[in-house]
């Protein structure tokens, strides 16, 4: 890894789960870790002071969206993404590859680049590997991601192979275009659900000097069992000495399954998106805060949780949602982010104490319940 970055493994459970430390120019992070998503340099409804209090250590922002507004030059003049946000910790920018997938109706993709119509005003936007690197270097996050070609699942096998091979060529172009010495660059494994394509992607990326590798192209319609099988088939071909990042996966049970096979980093909009819709995650299961039975329930969302939402009763939080008060989504988002940080700490402790498998089984059983 480049100067200012390192990744150290501290413990490995017999099943393959790993506990480590990722050093960046903006601080050191224990792994496994979960990154809240701040697409437009903002985690929805959560100011950076409260975000830090949840236990979050690293925040993800989006290259495509920040390029459209306010523009990477504005962020660069402010001192980079962290300074622009007022965030003191590490940051990561995704490359815009997911927007090639999510905005497919507005995108034309060739081997050279992706051509967009802006979802804001219809203006033409070109995103090539070189342009993605230019934007991300100006944004100045601690970690940048290569531009990749993401496809939905299920998908025509020929299109999956095309996307994998295109992503691999774009990885080479990203590596050649990336020159910022204080920013790590991660490659992204593609290949759909095909183990042979995933292996070929890993082996091709292994020939390029990346600081870490991400597993992309999952949680795009394939289902939990297919995701688990694909991860298990991919992990043997990822370098053990570099951080491993599973992109866009955020159900607590999916995180546990991915940690079990050796994933170190995660991101997802799920904790804040669910927080905005009155769904709270607890270690006893999912609590739906609009439910009528909570109208006289003075208990917090979860006993022992240090978040600001849990200073209030469930009855009050329910009232906030029914009354349309913005405080309800804010507090529930803060609770969910705090719960995710606590989950990562529990998993890390179980790994270091060599009891991960037993802890994982307990958590899988409890997290999928509906709280009574």
C-alpha positions in Angstrom: 0.0 0.0 0.0 1.1 3.6 -0.6 2.7 5.8 2.1 0.2 6.8 4.8 -1.8 3.6 4.4 -1.5 0.2 5.9 -3.7 -2.8 6.6 -2.8 -5.1 9.5 -4.6 -8.3 10.4 -4.8 -8.8 14.2 -6.9 -12.0 14.4 -8.5 -14.6 12.1 -11.3 -16.9 13.3 -11.1 -20.6 12.1 -14.0 -19.9 9.8 -12.1 -17.1 8.0 -13.6 -14.0 9.7 -10.9 -11.3 10.1 -10.2 -8.5 12.6 -7.7 -5.9 11.5 -6.7 -2.2 11.4 -6.8 0.1 8.4 -4.5 3.1 8.6 -5.4 6.2 6.5 -4.2 9.8 6.5 -7.3 10.8 8.5 -7.0 8.1 11.1 -6.9 4.4 12.0 -10.0 2.2 11.7 -10.7 -1.2 13.3 -12.2 -3.8 11.0 -14.7 -5.1 10.2 -16.2 -1.7 9.7 -19.4 -0.2 8.3 -19.5 3.0 6.3 -22.6 5.2 6.4 -23.5 6.5 3.0 -23.3 10.3 2.5 -24.1 10.4 -1.2 -23.9 14.2 -1.6 -21.4 14.8 1.2 -24.2 14.4 3.7 -25.6 11.4 5.6 -29.3 12.1 5.2 -30.7 13.9 8.3 -27.5 13.4 10.4 -25.0 16.1 11.2 -21.4 15.1 11.4 -21.2 15.6 15.2 -24.0 13.2 15.8 -22.6 10.9 13.1 -19.4 10.6 15.0 -21.3 9.8 18.2 -22.9 6.8 16.5 -19.4 5.2 16.3 -19.0 5.5 12.6 -15.4 5.8 11.6 -15.5 6.3 7.8 -18.1 7.9 5.4 -18.8 7.1 1.8 -19.7 9.8 -0.8 -20.6 9.6 -4.5 -18.4 10.7 -7.4 -21.2 11.2 -10.0 -23.5 13.2 -7.7 -20.8 15.4 -6.3 -19.5 16.1 -9.9 -23.0 17.3 -10.8 -23.3 19.5 -7.7 -21.5 21.3 -6.2 -18.8 20.2 -8.6 -15.4 18.7 -7.6 -13.7 22.1 -7.9 -15.8 23.5 -5.1 -15.0 20.6 -2.8 -11.3 20.8 -3.7 -11.2 24.5 -2.9 -12.7 23.7 0.5 -9.8 21.4 1.3 -11.3 18.2 0.1 -14.3 16.0 1.0 -13.7 15.7 4.7 -13.1 19.4 5.2 -16.1 20.3 3.0 -18.3 18.1 5.2 -16.7 19.1 8.5 -15.9 15.4 9.1 -12.6 14.7 10.8 -12.3 11.0 9.9 -11.5 9.0 6.8 -13.7 9.1 3.7 -14.2 7.0 0.6 -15.7 7.9 -2.8 -17.3 5.4 -5.0 -16.6 5.8 -8.7 -19.9 6.4 -10.4 -20.1 2.8 -11.6 -23.3 2.1 -9.6 -25.0 5.0 -11.4 -24.2 3.3 -14.7 -26.5 0.5 -13.3 -29.1 2.6 -11.4 -29.6 5.2 -14.1 -29.5 2.7 -17.0 -32.3 4.4 -18.9 -30.2 7.6 -19.1 -26.8 5.9 -19.9 -25.1 4.7 -23.0 -22.0 2.7 -22.2 -19.1 1.7 -24.5 -15.7 0.4 -24.0 -14.4 4.0 -23.9 -16.8 5.5 -21.3 -20.3 5.9 -20.0 -22.4 8.7 -21.4 -25.2 10.1 -19.2 -28.0 12.5 -19.3 -27.9 14.3 -15.9 -30.9 13.3 -13.8 -31.0 16.9 -12.7 -31.2 18.9 -15.9 -30.6 16.5 -18.8 -27.1 17.9 -19.6 -24.6 15.4 -21.1 -22.2 13.8 -18.7 -19.2 11.7 -19.8 -17.7 9.4 -17.2 -14.6 7.5 -18.3 -12.1 5.8 -16.1 -9.8 8.8 -16.5 -12.6 11.3 -15.7 -13.6 9.3 -12.6 -10.0 9.4 -11.4 -9.8 13.1 -12.1 -13.0 13.8 -10.1 -12.0 11.5 -7.2 -8.5 13.0 -6.9 -10.0 16.5 -6.7 -12.6 15.3 -4.1 -9.6 14.0 -2.1 -11.1 11.1 -0.2 -8.7 8.8 1.6 -9.9 5.9 -0.7 -11.0 6.1 -4.3 -12.6 3.3 -6.3 -12.0 2.3 -9.9 -14.8 2.9 -12.4 -16.6 -0.4 -13.2 -19.5 -1.7 -15.3 -22.3 -3.0 -13.1 -25.1 -5.2 -14.4 -28.4 -6.3 -12.8 -28.9 -9.9 -11.8 -30.1 -12.2 -13.3 -28.5 -11.1 -16.6 -27.6 -12.5 -19.9 -24.3 -14.4 -19.5 -22.7 -12.7 -22.4 -23.4 -9.2 -20.9 -22.0 -10.4 -17.5 -18.8 -11.5 -19.2 -18.6 -8.2 -21.2 -19.0 -6.2 -18.0 -16.3 -8.1 -16.2 -13.8 -7.8 -19.0 -14.7 -4.1 -19.5 -14.3 -3.5 -15.7 -10.9 -5.2 -15.8 -9.7 -2.9 -18.7 -11.1 0.1 -16.9 -9.2 -1.0 -13.8 -6.0 -0.8 -15.7 -6.9 2.6 -17.1 -7.9 3.9 -13.6 -4.6 2.7 -12.2 -2.6 4.5 -14.9 -4.6 7.7 -14.5 -4.5 7.7 -10.7 -1.5 9.8 -9.5 -2.4 11.2 -6.1 0.0 9.8 -3.6 -2.1 10.4 -0.4 -5.1 8.6 -1.8 -5.5 4.8 -1.9 -7.2 3.2 -4.9 -9.3 0.0 -4.7 -10.1 -2.3 -7.6 -13.5 -4.0 -8.0 -14.2 -7.6 -8.7 -17.1 -8.3 -11.2 -18.4 -11.4 -12.8 -22.0 -11.8 -11.7 -22.8 -15.2 -10.2 -20.2 -17.1 -12.4 -17.4 -18.5 -10.3 -15.1 -18.7 -13.3 -15.6 -15.1 -14.2 -15.2 -14.0 -10.6 -11.9 -15.9 -10.5 -10.7 -14.3 -13.7 -11.6 -10.9 -12.4 -9.6 -11.5 -9.2 -6.6 -12.8 -11.1 -6.7 -9.9 -13.5 -6.9 -7.3 -10.7 -4.1 -9.1 -8.9 -1.8 -8.1 -11.7 -2.6 -4.4 -11.0 -1.2 -2.6 -7.9 -4.3 -1.8 -6.0 -4.3 -0.9 -2.3 -7.5 -3.0 -1.7 -10.1 -5.0 -3.5 -13.9 -4.7 -3.4 -16.5 -7.3 -4.4 -19.0 -5.4 -6.6 -22.1 -6.4 -8.6 -23.9 -8.1 -5.7 -27.2 -7.0 -3.9 -28.5 -6.2 -7.4 -31.4 -8.7 -7.5 -29.7 -12.1 -7.0 -31.0 -13.0 -3.5 -29.2 -13.8 -0.3 -28.3 -17.4 -1.0 -26.8 -16.6 -4.4 -24.8 -13.8 -2.8 -23.4 -16.1 -0.2 -22.4 -18.7 -2.7 -20.7 -16.1 -5.0 -18.8 -14.6 -2.0 -17.6 -18.1 -0.9 -16.4 -18.8 -4.5 -14.6 -15.4 -4.8 -12.8 -15.1 -1.4 -10.0 -17.6 -2.1 -8.8 -15.4 -4.9 -8.6 -12.2 -3.0 -5.2 -11.3 -1.5 -5.2 -11.9 2.3 -2.9 -8.9 3.0 -5.2 -6.3 1.5 -8.5 -5.0 2.8 -11.6 -6.6 1.3 -14.7 -4.5 0.7 -18.3 -5.7 -0.1 -20.1 -2.9 -1.8 -23.6 -1.9 -1.1 -24.6 -4.8 1.1 -26.2 -3.8 4.4 -28.8 -6.2 5.9 -27.3 -7.2 9.3 -27.6 -10.9 8.5 -25.8 -10.4 5.2 -23.0 -8.5 6.9 -22.6 -11.3 9.4 -22.4 -13.9 6.5 -19.9 -11.8 4.7 -17.7 -11.2 7.7 -17.7 -15.0 8.2 -15.9 -15.5 4.9 -13.4 -12.7 5.4 -14.9 -9.4 4.3 -13.5 -6.3 6.1 -15.5 -3.3 4.9 -19.2 -2.5 4.1 -21.4 0.3 3.1 -25.2 0.7 2.5 -28.0 3.2 2.7 -30.2 0.7 4.6 -29.8 2.0 8.2 -30.7 5.6 7.3 -33.3 4.7 4.6 -35.1 2.4 7.0 -34.7 5.0 9.7 -36.7 7.4 7.5 -39.5 4.9 7.2 -39.9 4.1 10.9 -38.0 0.8 10.9 -35.5 0.4 13.7 -32.9 -2.3 13.9 -32.2 -3.9 17.3 -30.3 -6.9 18.6 -33.7 -8.5 19.3 -35.0 -7.9 15.7 -36.8 -5.3 13.7 -39.1 -2.8 15.4 -41.7 -0.9 13.3 -42.3 2.3 15.1 -45.7 3.2 13.5 -47.3 0.1 15.1 -50.4 0.9 17.1 -49.3 -1.3 20.0 -46.5 1.2 20.7 -48.9 4.0 21.6 -48.4 3.5 25.3 -45.0 1.8 25.3 -42.6 3.9 27.3 -39.6 1.6 26.7 -36.7 2.8 24.5 -36.1 1.2 21.1 -33.4 -0.9 22.8 -32.3 -1.1 26.4 -28.6 -0.2 26.8 -28.3 1.6 23.5 -26.5 4.9 24.0 -28.1 6.7 21.0 -30.2 9.9 21.4 -33.4 8.1 20.2 -33.2 5.6 23.1 -33.5 8.5 25.6 -37.2 8.6 24.5 -40.0 6.1 24.7 -41.3 4.2 21.7 -44.6 6.0 22.2 -42.9 9.3 21.6 -41.1 8.1 18.5 -44.3 6.7 17.1 -46.0 10.1 17.7 -43.2 11.9 15.8 -43.8 9.7 12.7 -47.5 9.9 12.8 -47.3 13.7 13.2 -44.9 14.0 10.3 -42.2 15.6 12.5 -38.7 15.4 10.9 -37.2 14.5 14.3 -38.7 11.0 14.0 -36.6 10.0 10.9 -33.5 11.8 12.3 -33.6 10.0 15.7 -34.3 6.6 14.1 -31.5 7.0 11.6 -29.2 7.8 14.5 -30.3 4.7 16.3 -29.8 2.5 13.3 -26.3 3.8 12.6 -25.4 3.3 16.3 -26.7 -0.2 16.1 -24.6 -1.0 13.1 -21.5 0.3 14.8 -22.3 -1.8 17.8 -22.8 -4.8 15.6 -19.4 -4.3 14.0 -17.8 -4.1 17.4 -19.5 -7.3 18.6 -18.3 -9.1 15.5 -14.8 -7.8 15.9 -14.7 -8.9 19.6 -16.0 -12.3 18.8 -13.3 -12.7 16.1 -10.5 -11.6 18.5 -11.8 -13.9 21.2 -12.1 -16.9 18.7 -15.8 -17.3 19.3 -17.2 -15.8 16.1 -19.2 -18.8 14.9 -21.2 -19.1 18.1 -21.8 -15.4 18.2 -22.8 -15.3 14.5 -25.4 -18.0 15.1 -27.0 -16.1 18.0 -27.1 -12.9 16.0 -28.5 -14.5 12.9 -31.4 -15.9 14.9 -32.2 -12.7 16.8 -31.7 -10.1 14.1 -34.3 -11.6 11.7 -37.2 -11.5 14.2 -39.9 -8.9 14.4 -39.8 -7.3 17.9 -43.0 -8.1 19.8 
